[in-house]
């Protein structure tokens, strides 16, 4: 059984609210570009995920392998 809140039509967003939402969207998509970096323990790990990226046409990603990084211990 539906209550009154579920049967009421949803209010349309005002133009000002829509513009505010659009203003928030641009920085989010800009920041999202930096989230396409993957950090993996070994170079074997990404091999599991690459078929998924190709199948879903997920775009590009930068992969960092921790085992390939050299450390300098002082």
C-alpha positions as CSV (number, residue, x, y, z in Angstrom):
1,X,0.0,0.0,0.0
2,X,1.4,3.4,-1.0
3,X,1.5,6.3,1.4
4,X,0.6,9.8,0.4
5,X,4.3,10.8,-0.1
6,X,4.8,8.1,-2.7
7,X,1.7,9.1,-4.7
8,X,2.5,12.8,-4.9
9,X,4.1,14.1,-8.1
10,X,7.7,15.1,-7.6
11,X,8.4,18.8,-7.7
12,X,10.5,20.1,-10.5
13,X,13.7,21.8,-9.6
14,X,13.9,25.5,-10.1
15,X,16.1,26.9,-12.7
16,X,18.5,28.3,-10.0
17,X,18.7,24.8,-8.4
18,X,19.4,23.2,-11.8
19,X,22.2,25.7,-12.5
20,X,23.6,25.1,-9.0
21,X,23.6,21.3,-9.7
22,X,25.4,21.9,-13.0
23,X,28.0,24.0,-11.3
24,X,28.7,21.2,-8.9
25,X,28.9,18.6,-11.7
26,X,31.8,20.1,-13.6
27,X,34.3,20.0,-10.7
28,X,33.2,16.4,-9.9
29,X,33.9,15.3,-13.4
30,X,37.2,17.2,-13.5
31,X,38.3,15.5,-10.2
32,X,37.1,12.1,-11.5
33,X,39.8,12.1,-14.2
34,X,42.4,11.7,-11.4
35,X,40.5,8.7,-10.1
36,X,41.4,6.6,-13.1
37,X,44.7,5.7,-11.6
38,X,45.0,2.1,-10.4
39,X,47.6,1.0,-7.8
40,X,48.3,-2.7,-7.8
41,X,50.7,-4.9,-5.7
42,X,52.1,-6.8,-8.6
43,X,52.1,-6.6,-12.4
44,X,50.0,-9.7,-12.6
45,X,47.0,-8.1,-10.8
46,X,45.8,-5.8,-13.6
47,X,45.7,-8.7,-16.0
48,X,42.6,-9.9,-14.2
49,X,40.8,-6.5,-14.8
50,X,41.9,-5.6,-18.3
51,X,39.3,-7.9,-20.0
52,X,36.6,-6.1,-18.0
53,X,37.8,-2.7,-19.0
54,X,37.8,-3.8,-22.7
55,X,34.4,-5.5,-22.5
56,X,32.7,-2.5,-20.8
57,X,34.6,0.1,-22.9
58,X,35.6,1.7,-19.6
59,X,38.1,4.0,-21.2
60,X,41.7,4.6,-20.1
61,X,43.5,4.0,-16.8
62,X,47.0,4.5,-15.5
63,X,48.3,1.5,-13.6
64,X,51.0,1.8,-11.0
65,X,52.8,-1.5,-10.0
66,X,54.1,-1.4,-6.5
67,X,56.5,-4.3,-7.2
68,X,58.1,-2.2,-10.0
69,X,58.9,0.8,-7.7
70,X,62.4,0.8,-6.3
71,X,62.9,2.0,-2.8
72,X,66.0,3.7,-1.4
73,X,66.6,2.7,2.2
74,X,68.9,5.1,4.0
